[in-house]
Amino acid sequence: MNKKWTLDEEEYLRDNVNMVTDEQIAIELTKLGRRNVTMLSVRKKRQKLGLKKAQGRGYCKLLQKTI
């Protein structure tokens, strides 16, 4: 069953998306919360929030949207 993301979890994702990988965010959110957060759920939530990362392995740089 899918669990709703809390505002704290979304804020943690926004604050750390450009510093660490999705996998590391999932591990940390699992430690902080009372549920298992997967790398895939972090990736999907990041995409829904419009947060894009640079392509390539190990890159954590956040891409800026141009308007």
N, C-alpha and C positions, 0 to 999 in steps of 0.2 A: 504494500500500500504506500502510495506517495504521501510524504509529509510536507506540510507547508513550511516554507523558509521563514524564520523569524527575522525581524528587522535587524537584530544584532548579527545574525549570520550573513545577511545581505551586506551589512556595513563592513564586516570582516572581509568578505569577498572583494568588495570595492577597494578597501584599503590595502589589500595584499596581492591583488591580481598582477601587478606589474613587478613584484619582487620574488615571488615563488611560483612553482608549478601548480597545476590543478590538483595533482596527486598530493602534494604537500598541504594544500589548503584542505583537501578532503580529510587527510589524517588529523590535522589540527582541529577541524570542526567536529570530528568524531570524538576527539578527546574532550573538547569543551562541552559538548551537548550530551543528550541521553539517547542518541540514535546514531545509526551507522550512515555516514555520508560517503558516497562513492565518488570516484573521479569523474565518472560520466554525469552524475547529478550536478557536480560543480561546473562542468563544461556546459551543460544545457542551461543552467541558471545564468552563467556568465554570458552566454549568447542571447538569452532573453533580455538581459539588462543592457545589451548592446556593447559589451566590453570585448574588444577583439585583441588578440595577442599577435605578435609577429610570428610568421611561419618559420618552422624549423625546429629541430630538436634542442631542448634546453633553453630556448629563448623565452624570457619572461617580460620583455619590453611590451608595453601597452601601445597599441596603435591609436593615434588621434584621428577623430573623424573630421573631415573638412566639410564645411557647410557652404 
